[in-house]
Amino acid sequence: GLADQIRPETARAWEADRLHAELQSILQRSDAIRVARRFTELGIQHAFIKGFVVREWLYEPMWVRAGADTDILISPNDVEAARTAICSLNFVQASRSEDFRNFRPATPREIIDTESRHHELAQFAKVVRLANPPPWLFGPDFRRQAPSALEMLADGPVLNSVIDVHWALHFLFA
């Protein structure tokens, strides 16, 4: 009987959040697997860290723990090989606004600043165009909030698939 106590607009908003989180998680997982396979092919040792691995390990279904990016740890010796590998999968080194919108290629200065301050590569992003989007995708019940990486652009809906490559566990020392 508890479901009868929830206002219909609240139930619709929760369902919209569920659908978006599930779609985003599936698409992010697919890209993470592609990157891991490429790293393995090239002999780049790597490990998923932080949110993605926690989501895969502890949450069922995985999409209940939202995340806007995937973090991978590599050896400092593999930085350039990892950069080349990810770019070969149609990612670009990117910069973005704080709300995970407005992805664009990073300038050389932004890449240097990020790498010197955070000990990680600037984010890699790939815009995934969503063909034949379902009607609920940007329906009236959807309220975009971080960490949503789904975005409506002028030419249609996209997912900003983001991979961060770390070569030091900088967040332990921050």
N, C-alpha and C positions, 0 to 999 in steps of 0.2 A: 503493500500500500504506500510505501514511501515515494514511489514514482509519481503517484497521484498528487503529491504535495509540491512537485516541481512545476514552476510556471512553464507553459509551452515554449515561450521565447528563450528561456534558459536552457531547456532541453535541446532545442534546435541549435543554439550556440555551442553547447557541449559536443553535439554530434558533428558540427562543422569543424571544431577543434580536433576531434578524433580523426576524422577523415583526412585533414590536412597533415597532421602529425604522422599518420600511417604512410601516406604518399611520400612525404619528405624523407622519412626513414628508409623506405624501400629504395628510393632513388639514390640517396647518399650511400647506402650499403653497397649498391651495385658499383658505384664509382670507386669506393674504397677497395672492393675486391679486384677491380681492374688495375688499380695502382699497385696493390700488393702482388698481383700476378706479374706485372711488368718488373717490379723490383726483384722478385724471385728469379725471373728469367735472366736478369742482368747481374745476379749475385749480390745485390744490395741488401745487406741484413737490415731488418726493420721490425718494429713492434708498434702495434696500435696502442695509444695511451689516452688517458683521460676519458672524456665523455663517451666516445664510441665504444671502447672496450667495456666500460661499465654498463652501458646500455645493453650490449650483446650478452654480457655475463649474468647480470642480476635482474633484468626486467623482462617480464612476460605479460603481454606482448612488448617487444622492444620499443615500440613507438611511444609508450607512456612516458619515457624520459626523452624529452625533446633536446635537440642539439642542432646547432647551425653549421658545424664544421666537423671534420674528421682530422685527428692529430696523429701523426706518425713520427716515431723516433728513429733516427738513423745515426750512423757513425759520422763524425766530422769529415772523415776522409771521403765520404760518398756524396757530399753536398752537390757538386757539379753534375755527377752522374744522375742523382735524383732529380735535379732541376731539369735536365735534358729528358729524362724518362717521363716526367709528369707533363712537360710541354708536348711530348709526342702523343699524348692522349687528349689533346685539344684543350688543355688548361693553359692559362696565362698567369704570370705573376701579377697579382692584382692588389688594388687598394679599394677600400670601401668606406662608406660612412658608418658611424657607430651603430646604427639600427639595422645593419646588414642589408642595406640598399645601395644603389648607385655603384655597383661594381664597375671597375674600369681597369685597364692595364696600369700597373704602377710605373712611376717614373724611375729612372736610375737612382735619383736622390732618395726617393721613398724606400727603395729596396735596400740601399746602403744604410739608411737610418734604422730601418727595422732590424736588419741583421746585426748591426752594432749594438743596439739597445736591448733587443729581446733574445738574441742568440737563437733565432729561428729564421727560416726563410719567410719572406713576405708571403702572404696568403696566395695560394694558387686557386683560381676560380675558373669555372666553366659554366657558361650559360646553357642550360638544357631547355630547349623549346618544347613545350608540351602540346603535341598535336592532338586534336580531338578531345579537348579537356571536358571533363564531366560538368554538368550544369551547376553543381554545388561548389566548384572550385573557387570562384570569386562571387558567390551568391550573397544575398543580403544578410545571412547569418554569420558570415566570415568577418572576423575582426583581426586584421594582421597585427601581430605583436612578436617581438623577439622571443625566441630564436627562429622565427619563421624565415626560411630562405626562399619561399615562394613569392613571386612578385608579378604584377600585371604591368607589362610594358606596352608601348604604343602599338607594337605589332603582335601582341598576344602574351599569354601567360608563360612564365619561365620559372625554373628552379635554378638558383645560384648555388651550384655544387662547389663546395669549398674544402680544400685539403691544406692543412698546415703541416710543414715538415720541420721538425725540431731536431737539432743535433746536440742539444744540451738540455737537461731538465731545468731550465731557467726558473720555472715557477717554484722550485724547491728552495732557491737561493734568493728570491726576490724579497 
